[in-house]
Amino acid sequence: MFSKWAALLVILGVGSAALLGPNAASAQPNYLVSLETGPANPPLGLNNNGQALLAKGIYSGGTFTPFPAGFTGSAINARGDVAGLTAAGDLALYSGGVVTDLAAPPGPPPMPGAPPNQFVFIGAINASDEIVGTMFDYADLDSGFIYSGGVLTPIRPVLNAHGAESEAQGLNDSGVVTGCQDSLPGYPNEAYSLANGIVTDLGPGCGAFVTPSGEIVGYGGGGGTAIFSSAGIELIPNSGPPTAVNSSGQIVGFTQAPNGQVIGFFYDGVVTDVNLLINASDPLKSSVTIDRAVGINDHRLLLLDGHDPLGNHQAYLLQAGYRPRPTGIRGAVSGRRERAAGPDTDQLRHHTAVDRQYLRHGGVHAVEHLSEPGRSGRQLYGVRDLHARKHGRRPHSNSRCRH
């Protein structure tokens, strides 16, 4: 439910009701809105209808709708369907208030000789309810997969001789998949895209997100944000792992400040500490530190994870007061950064009438931070790194740190 800042919200008479829904609401740009959805309920993702996905439910229209017991959300698509896991660890789909157990990963193990005791990392779900992710087992084997039409198909591109394991992390509505081939220690992971059955080697790193136009954002060899294209790999200076990208190429994620503190970042040609976007007049500014920017939609609405002085974590929404960037990631890179001079008419659009995501442990998301090594960890260290930690090995430095 809303915090005391609900007084900031007013009902918009927006003409684009087909996009926003009839009950859209707004808040002052660059002011935090606390979702107040309870403890151990980290934010994971955001769609263009403003539905915010958390591990335990969906926040929309000022209301938090919990998932049925035993289901944990992982990724949300444009219409509010959620891919997640059952209490038994099966892949499952939440749609229209109902959870369907997809009984996956089904059948034989994903790699020859692997035992059936697997666990799953879910990367993305598209508008057709296709799901990509990575299956892990306790024989030190992992494989990317796509679940489509009731069939789970392994994705194991062999891009070089340095590894045979794989991850699938990103997926768009056209069915383009991205991820990486996991490599042996001493060699970088190799990013790939998969479209219409054709695998393309994108170079060192790991693909994490595919925009509607097919542009790919992921991780470079050093763990920072990278943009992959036919022109090569563009590394974004001063960035950390990305957690989301919108169709305009604006990227959010988290990074480490010079003082060692983990902070959320916003990128639209320049990497900006999300904490600096919060209006100086916002009463929450002095008591909340944003550690991670988790989601961004095409209306520049940001889903954030922050903490108070006592270390208590909470999810927040923030309407970034920036004008739209040129279309596409390259446009965002080359576009001139403009800050809105006054109240932005393209205000908070996260409250709609439509109700239907490095660390994860046992399939359950948890908000974790570099300064808190005692907490379990995939959200920061990446799926491959958690896998390495499970076996007592040093994690790879270029694994994905996914939301």
DAWOQUI-V887724 format. One record per pair of residues at least 12 apart in sequence whose C-alpha atoms are under 6 Angstrom apart, sorted by sequence separation. I is the first residue (numbers start at 0). J is the second residue. If there is no record, write none. Layout:
I&J, I&J
This chain:
41&53, 71&83, 81&93, 120&132, 132&144, 166&178, 178&190, 179&191, 190&202, 205&217, 215&227, 240&252, 252&264, 291&303, 303&315, 11&24, 40&53, 41&54, 71&84, 80&93, 89&102, 90&103, 120&133, 131&144, 166&179, 178&191, 189&202, 190&203, 205&218, 240&253, 251&264, 291&304, 302&315, 10&24, 40&54, 70&84, 80&94, 89&103, 119&133, 131&145, 165&179, 177&191, 189&203, 190&204, 204&218, 224&238, 239&253, 251&265, 290&304, 302&316, 9&24, 40&55, 70&85, 119&134, 130&145, 165&180, 177&192, 188&203, 189&204, 190&205, 204&219, 223&238, 224&239, 239&254, 250&265, 274&289, 289&304, 290&305, 301&316, 383&398, 9&25, 55&71, 69&85, 118&134, 130&146, 164&180, 165&181, 176&192, 187&203, 188&204, 190&206, 204&220, 223&239, 224&240, 238&254, 250&266, 289&305, 301&317, 8&25, 54&71, 69&86, 118&135, 129&146, 164&181, 176&193, 223&240, 224&241, 249&266, 288&305, 300&317, 321&338, 359&376, 381&398, 8&26, 54&72, 117&135, 129&147, 175&193, 222&240, 249&267, 288&306, 300&318, 321&339, 358&376, 359&377, 381&399, 7&26, 117&136, 162&181, 175&194, 287&306, 320&339, 358&377, 381&400, 116&136, 162&182, 287&307, 299&319, 357&377, 358&378, 380&400, 161&182, 162&183, 286&307, 357&378, 358&379, 379&400, 142&164, 143&165, 161&183, 357&379, 378&400, 141&164, 142&165, 143&166, 357&380, 378&401, 142&166, 143&167, 357&381, 113&138, 179&205, 263&289, 178&205, 262&289, 263&290, 178&206, 262&290, 263&291, 19&48, 177&206, 178&207, 261&290, 262&291, 263&292, 318&347, 2&33, 46&77, 1&34, 133&166, 133&167, 0&35, 132&167, 131&167, 132&168, 210&246, 169&207, 171&209, 253&291, 168&207, 169&208, 170&209, 169&209, 171&211, 252&292, 251&292, 357&400, 357&401, 357&402, 122&168, 123&169, 125&171, 126&172, 356&402, 122&169, 123&170, 125&172, 76&124, 74&123, 76&125, 77&126, 76&126, 242&293, 243&294, 245&296, 245&297, 0&61, 0&62, 268&331, 267&331, 268&332, 247&326, 248&327, 247&327, 248&328, 248&331, 242&401, 240&400, 242&402, 222&397, 221&397, 220&397, 30&277, 29&277, 30&278, 29&278, 45&294, 47&296, 44&294, 46&296, 30&281, 96&355, 95&355, 94&355, 42&314, 79&355, 34&314, 34&315, 33&315, 74&356, 32&315, 73&356, 32&316, 31&316, 31&317, 30&317, 29&317, 29&318, 61&350, 28&318, 29&319, 60&350, 28&319, 29&320, 59&350, 60&351, 28&320, 59&351, 60&352, 49&348, 49&349, 44&356, 43&356, 28&346, 25&346, 26&347, 25&347, 25&348, 41&365, 41&366, 24&350, 23&350, 23&351, 22&351, 22&352, 20&351, 20&352, 43&402
